[in-house]
């Protein structure tokens, strides 16, 4: 997916397409994760869809819960979803920033090679 360090820097238009694909992949991961969270809160805690949305969105974004969980299954789901969301937050940030970090380091290495 990324060019080798000995290859020239790709043009800005191709970089922007690569960045758009990464952002699209991140949005897909967010949508799937948000949907799973909403489904879990709706089924296990019998929250309305809008309340399930706000609960899942707050957990997924790292802000924390807004509702008190009353059922055992709801508490188990909420804890598991919180752990999952923490890992997904790191993954999503990595997916979005990978093209930017790669371009930065690629350009940095090209400049170092020019100095030798």
N, C-alpha and C positions, 0 to 999 in steps of 0.2 A: 504494500500500500504506500509506503514512504520510499523516497529515493535514497540510494546509498550515499554515504558522505563524500564519496569521490565524484559523484554526479553533480552537474550544475544545479543551481537553485531553480525550482520550477517557476514559471511566470505567475504573476499575481492572480490572473483570472483562474488558473487551475487551482491555485491555493484557496481562493475564495469558494470554489466548487467543493473542494475537499472539506473546508470548514463548514459549509452548508450541510454536507452529508453527515458530518459528525454531530452537528446540532440536531439534525433530523433524527439520528440514532438516539441521541439523548432524550429528545422529546418522546420518542416511541417508548423508551424505558420508563420515563416518567408516567406516561399514559397507562402503561400496563401495570406499573406499581400502584398508581392511584386507583385504578379499577379494582385490583385485588384487595386493596385496603378498604375501599368502599363496600365491596361485596362482603368482606369479613365482618365489618362493623354492623352492616345491615342485617346479616344473618345471625351473628352471635349475640349482639346486644340489642337487636331490634330497633336500631336507630333509623330515623327517616333517611331517605337518600341524601338530602341536603346536609343533615347532621353527620352522616357517614362521610360525606365529601369533606366537610371542614375538619373532621377528626383525622381522616387519612392525609389530607393536605398538610395539616399542622405537624403530624408525626413525620411525614416524608420530608418536609422542609427542615426538620430538626428543631422546631419550636416547642414541641411537647403537646401532651393531650389537653383537650378542652372539656371532656366529659369524664364522669366517674363510671368505671366499669363495675357492674353489679353481678354478672354471672361468672362462674368459674371459667367457662369456655371463652367468654369475652376477655377476661383477664389474661388467659393464656395466649389468645390471639393478639391482644394489644402488646404484650411483652415481646412476642415473636416478631410482630410487624415492626416494632420499634428497632429491634436488632437488625432485621432485614433492611429497614429504611436507612439506618446509619451506614451500612455497607453500600447500599445503592447510591446514597448521596456522594460517597467517595468515588464510586465507579462512574457516575454520571459526570462529575466534575472532570475526572480523568479523560473520559471520552470527548468532552467538549474542548478541553485544553490541549489534547495531544497534538493536533496539527499546528497550533501556535508554538508550543514548546519545541516540536520537531523543527519547524522553520527557523526559530531563534537559534537553536544549537547547530543546525546545518549551516546557517549563515556565519555563525561564530567560527566554525571549523574551516569554512572556506576562507575566511579572513586570516586565520592562523596559517593555513597552507600557503597563502600568498606571501606571507612574511618570510617563510623559509627559503 
